[in-house]
Amino acid sequence: MAWRGQLSRNLKELRILFCQTSPASSSARAFVERNYKDLKTLNPKFPILIRECSGTRPQLWARYDMGVERGIHLEGLTEEQISKAIEDLVKLGATLKG
């Protein structure tokens, strides 16, 4: 879980989008409810944007240096898989710096 403290070093921004009520977004909502505080505590000045919009498919976007962005659809993923997806995006950010 060391990657949780690396967000601000390897990313410029993290956006999580989901619908407030749809079953497809339930694991994304649960992930935010259970993990946002910890992620923000470890990265206090890092922008973690939560976007709720009716009918939106759950997705995750990471923005890196030079405007590079990577997105992942979260529909059908568990909370653990969402956590792993963010970890992979953080690791990707480390390789883009080099």
Secondary structure as UniProt FT lines:
FT   HELIX           2..6
FT   HELIX           7..10
FT   STRAND          13..18
FT   HELIX           23..25
FT   HELIX           26..42
FT   TURN            44..45
FT   STRAND          48..52
FT   TURN            54..55
FT   STRAND          59..63
FT   HELIX           65..67
FT   STRAND          69..73
FT   TURN            75..76
FT   HELIX           79..97
//
